[in-house]
């Protein structure tokens, strides 16, 4: 069932509306989480967990321009990722490979990636802010936010870290699996990528449980 959501709740830029009340309660370790690569035909799904210092004015200034990674160009994401890593109190990455996605399904594999990102944090979170999801595997208090990557600065920053890390991985895979254009398409189902699959078949990076929408290409 689709969740009803009022678009008027989306601010012009992600902010600390959800973090600050938690900080005010004495919770200094609030982790924002997001993922990248959920809808790709090839490659892993990546997740990032990020804890921002409870310093609203400094963090807002230091991370000016941060927003949902899908709303940024590649150059802006890379520049912001450097600033985010420098400004954060802690950050961690986790991922699930294509064969795990095929075995578990994308929802369970994504949750596994989230849990691994949390396990990679140098700090122990006291509350989680997650874009849409909840993590039943974790007993930590958590808030699932619809359009969280457009509303929470912590989640937006996590989305940038997840996206830039996954993009770097897919660029590196171009050398191992030439011909699919992974450096350009990052494993998503572009027309050129679909035609490469039709011509060469799938490689070890492809998610065999995913199906192309345009079957006429085969």
Residue, then its C-alpha position, 0 to 999 in steps of 0.5 A: x500500500x502506498x503511503x500518502x505524503x504531502x509534498x508541501x512537507x519537503x523543504x527547499x533544502x534538507x535541514x536538521x528538523x529531525x536531528x535537532x529535537x533528538x539532540x535536544x533530548x541528549x541523543x548526540x549519536x543520530x545516524x542518517x542512512x540511505x542507499x544507492x543502486x536499488x534499481x540497477x540491473x548490475x552491481x551491488x546495492x550500497x548503503x551509507x550511515x552517517x553521524x553529524x556532530x550536534x552543531x547545527x550552525x557549523x554543520x549547516x554552513x559546512x554542508x551547504x548544497x548537500x541534498x538528495x544525490x539524485x538531484x546533483x551532478x557527478x562533480x557536485x556529489x564528489x565535492x560534497x562527499x569530501x566535505x561530508x566525510x570531513x565534517x561528520x563525526x562518523x560514517x560507514x559503508x555497507x553493500x550487498x553483491x548481486x548474487x546476494x540480491x538474487x538470493x535474498x531479494x532486493x529488500x532484504x539485501x538492502x537491509x543487510x547493506x544498511x546493517x553493515x553500514x551501521x556496523x562500520x560506524x566508529x560510533x554506536x548510534x542512539x537513533x536512526x533516521x532512514x529514508x523510507x525503510x525501517x530495520x527490524x534487524x536493529x533494536x535501536x529507536x528509528x524513524x522512517x521518513x518518506x522523502x527522507x533524503x529531501x528532508x533530513x540533512x543526515x539522510x541526504x549526506x548518507x545518500x551522497x556517500x552511498x552514491x559516490x562509493x557505488x559509482x566508484x565501484x562500478x567505474x572500477x568494474x569497467x576494466x573487469x567487464x568491458x563492453x557493458x559501459x559500467x563506467x557510464x551507466x553504473x549498472x542501470x538499465x540504459x538503452x546501451x546497457x540493455x543492448x550490450x546484454x542482448x549482444x553479450x549476455x549477462x556477466x557476473x555483476x548482473x542481477x539475474x533475478x532482475x528482468x528487462x522491461x523491453x524483452x524485444x531486445x533479446 
